Amino acid sequence: MTIRKIKVSALPEASTFEGLIVLGIDSSNNSVKAPMSVLKGNKGDAATVAISSTVIASAPGSSPAVVNEGTSYAAILKFTLPSGQNVEFQKSSTHIQWRVVGTVNWANLVPLTDIKGDNVSMQMSATHVQYQVGSAGWINLISIAALQQPAADATSAANTAAGLANTKAGIADASASNADSKATLANNAASLANSKAGLADTAAGNADSKATLANTKAGLADTAATNADAKATLANNAATAANAAAANASDKAALADSKATLANTKAGLADTAATNADAKAVSAYTVQLRLEALEASLVAQYKAMPTSMTLSYPNRITNRNRAVQKISSTLAPTGTGSNVLFLGDNNAVTTYPDGGFTINKAGHSVIHCIPTENTSLYKTITIDVVEPVMRKVAAASLRFLANGKIRLT
């Protein structure tokens, strides 16, 4: 590695302090580097602002003016004000400005850069010209009303304001000195506190590590305890369920035994009843057979068969006729029975076993009429169901009944 030597005078000049690092030797005679941000001087005295005891009166209509007779850090402002006119002031972003009351445009009076110091700011309130040192409260410098009086009256007000400003500046200087002392003590206390805080942080870190380990173990123990409790609960529930099932089974077994005993008793009674019923059934059946034989003998001996059958019925009927219709039958000779079976095709009419029938629709139905004592006498009849018609007695006349109604056939 080749070491290149260069004169400091040959180095280029930096355009800004941002990012610069300088080399030096510390109190232990060690070579060190330091950024420019730490290379700063001690805090200086606070700036002061005062009003000159002399206020110059200029001709009416002339422009007001202000001159700093002091320095940038100990300003002494000397005002020149026109006589006989009221003026007003304001602070813009770059200047203290003025204008004659009633006019429109503001004129620059003094640049704010000419009034500078240790963070000195100025503003115009509703009643005063004010200044501020650092972040302290705003201090009235001079009232606007005093500046608007004729020059002779303004002098006294300006002197009063100057005295007040000087007094407050002295107070500010004393406060700044006290603040520096307190800042030094605070820095020393902060260094000591930082040292102790470092030790406390180390101890706290060790304590946190041990606490974390303890918490981990406690968490594992809690988990194990929870699992054990859960298993114990499950076991207790299972035991309770088993006990309940056993008790239920015992109850059901006892009930089953009782029902079995009752069933056996009833079975015995049923067997006895069945034996009695069988005996009675045999006896009743024997009696029934004898009676049936006797009945058959009597019927065969005394009842004659019918030899003829006469039927009465409407062979033609009007559809939608709601009157009750029936086929009547008569068997001869008298005393030979009256049982006749009626079987129809249920087309135009629906036939019932007793000979009655109802109308279904217009059409033709065939019905078989069979006497049960002598089926050879059966007859087959037909019934026609027709739509209603009207019969004329002449080419263009109808015949009415005696009651004035029309006969439908």
C-alpha positions in Angstrom: 0.0 0.0 0.0 1.4 3.3 -1.1 1.0 6.3 1.3 0.4 9.5 -0.5 1.5 12.7 1.2 -0.2 16.0 0.5 0.0 19.5 2.0 -2.9 20.8 3.9 -2.7 24.0 1.9 -3.2 21.9 -1.3 -6.5 20.4 0.0 -9.7 21.7 -1.6 -12.0 23.8 0.6 -15.3 22.4 1.8 -18.4 24.2 0.8 -20.3 23.1 4.0 -19.7 21.8 7.5 -22.3 19.0 6.9 -20.5 15.6 7.3 -17.0 17.0 8.0 -14.7 15.2 10.5 -11.6 16.8 12.0 -8.6 15.2 13.6 -7.2 16.2 17.0 -5.6 15.0 20.3 -7.7 14.5 23.5 -6.7 15.2 27.1 -4.9 11.8 27.3 -2.7 12.7 24.3 -4.5 10.2 22.1 -5.3 10.9 18.4 -9.1 11.2 17.9 -11.5 12.3 15.2 -14.6 14.4 15.9 -17.6 15.5 13.7 -18.1 19.2 13.2 -21.4 18.9 15.0 -19.6 18.6 18.3 -17.1 21.4 17.7 -19.1 24.3 19.0 -18.2 27.1 21.5 -19.8 27.9 24.8 -23.1 29.7 24.8 -22.7 33.5 24.6 -24.5 36.2 26.4 -28.1 36.9 25.4 -28.7 39.7 23.0 -30.2 43.0 24.1 -32.5 45.4 22.4 -32.9 49.0 23.6 -34.6 52.2 22.3 -32.4 55.4 22.0 -33.3 58.2 24.3 -33.4 60.5 21.3 -36.4 60.4 18.9 -36.0 62.8 16.0 -39.0 64.6 14.7 -39.1 65.0 11.0 -41.3 67.1 8.7 -44.9 66.1 8.3 -45.4 63.7 5.4 -41.8 62.5 5.5 -40.9 58.8 5.9 -40.2 57.4 9.4 -36.8 55.7 9.8 -34.9 53.6 12.4 -31.2 53.2 12.8 -29.4 50.7 15.0 -26.8 52.7 16.9 -25.5 49.6 18.8 -24.3 46.2 17.6 -26.0 43.1 16.2 -26.1 41.6 19.7 -26.8 44.8 21.7 -29.2 46.8 19.5 -30.0 50.4 20.3 -32.8 51.6 18.0 -33.1 55.3 17.2 -36.4 56.3 15.6 -37.2 59.3 13.2 -40.9 60.0 13.2 -42.9 62.6 11.1 -44.6 65.2 13.2 -48.4 65.6 13.2 -49.2 62.1 11.7 -50.1 58.8 13.2 -48.2 55.8 11.8 -48.6 52.0 12.5 -46.2 49.2 12.3 -46.2 45.4 11.5 -43.6 42.6 11.2 -43.4 40.8 7.8 -41.3 37.7 7.2 -38.2 39.9 6.4 -38.8 43.4 7.7 -40.4 45.7 10.3 -42.8 47.7 8.2 -44.8 51.0 8.6 -47.5 53.0 7.0 -49.5 56.2 7.7 -52.8 55.3 9.3 -55.5 55.2 6.6 -53.1 54.3 3.7 -52.9 51.0 1.9 -49.3 50.1 1.2 -46.7 49.0 3.8 -43.1 50.3 3.6 -40.1 48.4 4.8 -38.5 50.1 7.9 -35.6 47.9 9.0 -34.5 44.4 7.9 -35.0 41.7 10.6 -31.4 40.6 9.8 -30.1 43.8 11.3 -31.7 42.9 14.7 -30.1 39.6 15.5 -28.4 37.8 18.4 -29.0 34.7 20.4 -32.3 33.7 18.9 -33.8 37.2 19.1 -37.3 37.5 17.4 -39.5 40.6 17.0 -43.2 41.0 16.3 -46.0 43.6 16.3 -48.8 42.8 18.7 -52.1 44.8 18.7 -50.6 47.3 21.1 -46.8 47.0 21.2 -43.6 46.3 19.3 -42.3 43.1 21.1 -39.1 41.0 21.1 -38.2 37.6 22.4 -34.9 36.0 23.5 -34.7 32.3 22.7 -37.9 30.6 23.9 -38.7 33.1 26.7 -41.9 35.0 26.7 -42.5 38.0 24.5 -41.4 41.4 26.0 -43.1 44.7 25.1 -40.5 47.0 23.6 -42.6 50.1 22.9 -46.3 50.8 22.5 -47.7 51.5 19.1 -49.6 54.4 20.6 -46.3 56.0 21.8 -44.9 55.7 18.3 -48.0 57.3 16.8 -47.7 60.5 19.1 -45.8 63.6 17.9 -42.0 63.2 18.1 -41.7 65.2 21.4 -44.1 62.9 23.2 -42.6 59.8 21.7 -39.2 60.6 23.2 -40.3 60.1 26.8 -42.1 56.9 25.9 -39.1 55.6 24.0 -36.8 56.4 26.9 -39.1 54.6 29.3 -39.3 51.6 27.0 -35.5 51.7 26.6 -35.0 51.6 30.4 -37.5 48.8 30.7 -35.8 46.9 27.9 -32.4 47.3 29.5 -33.7 46.2 32.8 -35.3 43.1 31.3 -32.2 42.5 29.3 -30.2 42.5 32.5 -32.7 40.1 34.0 -32.3 37.9 30.9 -28.5 38.0 31.3 -28.7 36.9 34.9 -31.2 34.2 34.0 -28.9 33.0 31.2 -26.0 32.8 33.6 -28.1 30.9 36.2 -29.3 28.7 33.4 -25.7 27.9 32.4 -24.8 27.0 35.9 -27.8 24.8 36.3 -27.1 23.3 32.9 -23.6 22.3 34.1 -25.0 20.8 37.3 -27.6 19.0 35.3 -25.0 17.6 32.9 -22.9 16.3 35.8 -26.0 14.7 37.3 -27.0 13.3 34.0 -23.5 11.7 33.5 -23.8 10.1 37.0 -27.3 9.0 36.3 -26.3 7.5 33.0 -23.5 5.5 34.7 -25.9 4.2 37.3 -28.6 3.7 34.6 -26.0 1.5 32.7 -25.4 -0.6 35.8 -29.2 -0.7 36.5 -29.8 -1.7 32.8 -27.2 -4.6 33.2 -28.8 -5.8 36.4 -32.3 -5.4 34.9 -31.2 -7.4 31.8 -29.9 -10.2 34.1 -33.1 -10.0 36.1 -35.2 -10.1 32.9 -33.3 -13.1 31.6 -33.9 -15.0 34.9 -37.5 -13.8 35.0 -38.0 -15.0 31.4 -36.6 -18.4 32.3 -38.8 -18.5 35.4 -41.8 -17.5 33.5 -41.0 -20.2 30.9 -40.8 -22.8 33.5 -43.9 -21.5 35.3 -45.7 -21.6 31.9 -44.7 -25.2 31.4 -45.8 -26.0 34.9 -49.1 -24.3 34.4 -49.6 -26.2 31.1 -48.8 -29.5 32.8 -51.2 -28.6 35.7 -53.9 -27.6 33.2 -53.5 -30.8 31.3 -53.6 -32.8 34.6 -56.7 -30.9 35.7 -58.3 -31.6 32.3 -57.5 -35.3 32.5 -58.8 -35.5 36.1 -62.0 -33.8 35.0 -62.4 -36.3 32.2 -61.7 -39.2 34.5 -64.3 -37.8 37.0 -66.8 -37.4 34.3 -66.2 -40.9 33.0 -66.5 -42.3 36.6 -69.7 -40.4 37.1 -71.1 -41.6 33.8 -70.1 -45.2 34.6 -71.8 -45.0 38.1 -74.9 -43.6 36.5 -74.9 -46.3 33.8 -74.4 -49.0 36.5 -77.3 -47.6 38.6 -79.5 -47.3 35.5 -78.6 -50.9 34.5 -79.4 -52.1 38.0 -82.8 -50.3 37.9 -83.5 -51.7 34.5 -82.5 -55.2 35.5 -84.9 -55.0 38.5 -87.7 -53.7 36.3 -87.0 -56.5 33.8 -87.2 -59.0 36.6 -90.5 -57.6 37.7 -91.8 -57.6 34.2 -90.6 -61.1 33.6 -92.4 -62.3 36.8 -95.6 -60.5 35.7 -95.3 -61.9 32.2 -94.9 -65.4 33.6 -97.9 -64.9 35.8 -100.0 -63.6 32.8 -98.7 -66.4 30.6 -99.9 -68.9 33.2 -103.3 -67.2 33.2 -103.3 -67.0 29.4 -102.5 -70.7 29.2 -105.4 -71.5 31.5 -107.7 -69.2 29.6 -106.6 -70.7 26.3 -107.3 -74.2 27.6 -110.7 -73.1 28.7 -111.3 -71.3 25.4 -110.2 -74.3 23.4 -112.7 -76.4 25.3 -115.5 -73.9 24.8 -114.5 -73.4 21.1 -114.7 -77.2 20.5 -118.1 -77.3 22.2 -119.4 -74.2 20.4 -118.2 -75.5 17.0 -119.9 -78.8 17.6 -123.1 -76.9 18.4 -122.7 -74.7 15.3 -122.3 -77.7 13.1 -125.4 -79.3 14.5 -127.4 -76.1 14.0 -126.2 -75.6 10.4 -127.1 -79.2 9.6 -130.5 -78.7 11.1 -131.1 -75.5 9.2 -130.1 -77.1 5.9 -132.4 -79.9 6.6 -135.3 -77.6 7.4 -134.7 -75.4 4.4 -134.6 -78.3 2.1 -137.7 -79.8 3.6 -139.9 -76.7 3.8 -138.6 -73.9 1.4 -139.6 -74.0 -2.3 -137.5 -72.4 -5.1 -138.9 -69.4 -7.0 -140.2 -70.1 -10.5 -140.5 -66.6 -12.0 -139.2 -63.1 -11.5 -140.8 -59.8 -12.5 -138.7 -56.5 -12.9 -139.9 -52.9 -12.8 -137.5 -50.1 -13.9 -137.2 -47.0 -16.2 -135.5 -48.1 -19.4 -135.0 -44.5 -20.6 -134.0 -41.7 -18.3 -132.9 -38.0 -18.7 -129.3 -37.1 -18.0 -128.9 -34.9 -14.8 -132.2 -36.3 -13.4 -131.6 -36.1 -9.6 -134.6 -38.3 -8.6 -133.8 -41.6 -6.8 -134.0 -44.5 -9.3 -134.3 -48.2 -8.5 -134.9 -51.6 -10.1 -137.7 -53.4 -8.3 -137.9 -57.2 -8.4 -140.7 -59.7 -7.4 -140.2 -63.5 -7.1 -143.1 -66.0 -7.4 -144.5 -67.9 -5.9 -144.8 -66.0 -2.7 -142.6 -67.2 0.2 -139.9 -68.5 -2.0 -137.4 -65.8 -1.0 -136.6 -62.2 -2.3 -132.8 -62.2 -2.7 -131.8 -60.8 -6.1 -128.2 -59.8 -7.1 -127.8 -56.8 -9.5 -124.5 -56.6 -11.6 -124.0 -53.6 -13.9 -121.3 -52.3 -16.3 -121.4 -48.9 -14.5 -121.2 -47.0 -17.8 -124.2 -44.7 -18.1 -125.4 -45.6 -14.6 -123.8 -47.0 -11.5 -125.7 -50.0 -10.1 -125.8 -51.0 -6.4 -126.5 -54.5 -4.8 -130.0 -53.5 -3.7 -131.1 -52.4 -7.2 -130.6 -48.7 -6.8 -128.6 -46.8 -9.4 -127.3 -43.3 -10.1 -126.7 -41.5 -13.4 -123.1 -41.1 -14.6 -123.5 -39.7 -18.2 -125.6 -40.0 -21.3 -125.2 -43.5 -22.8 -126.2 -47.1 -22.5 -125.8 -49.5 -19.5 -126.4 -53.3 -19.3 -127.5 -54.7 -15.9 -127.8 -58.4 -14.9 -130.5 -59.3 -12.3 -129.9 -62.7 -10.7 -132.2 -64.4 -8.0 -129.9 -66.2 -5.6 -132.3 -69.1 -4.9 -132.7 -69.9 -8.6 -130.0 -68.3 -10.8 -131.6 -69.8 -13.9 -134.3 -67.1 -13.7 -131.7 -64.2 -14.2 -132.6 -61.4 -16.6 -130.4 -58.8 -18.5 -131.9 -55.3 -18.9 -130.7 -52.1 -20.5 -131.1 -48.5 -19.4 -130.5 -45.6 -21.7 -129.5 -42.2 -20.4 -130.4 -39.4 -22.9 -130.1 -35.6 -23.0 -133.3 -33.6 -22.2 -135.5 -32.9 -25.3 -138.7 -30.9 -25.8 -141.6 -32.4 -27.8 -143.7 -30.2 -30.0 -147.4 -30.8 -30.6 -147.3 -28.9 -33.8 -144.7 -27.5 -36.1 -144.4 -24.3 -34.1 -146.0 -25.0 -30.7 -145.2 -26.6 -27.4 -147.6 -28.3 -24.9 -147.6 -27.2 -21.3 -148.8 -29.1 -18.3 -151.8 -28.0 -16.3 -149.6 -26.2 -13.9 -148.0 -24.2 -16.7 -144.7 -26.1 -16.7 -142.9 -27.7 -19.6 -142.6 -31.5 -19.7 -139.1 -32.8 -20.6 -138.8 -36.4 -21.8 
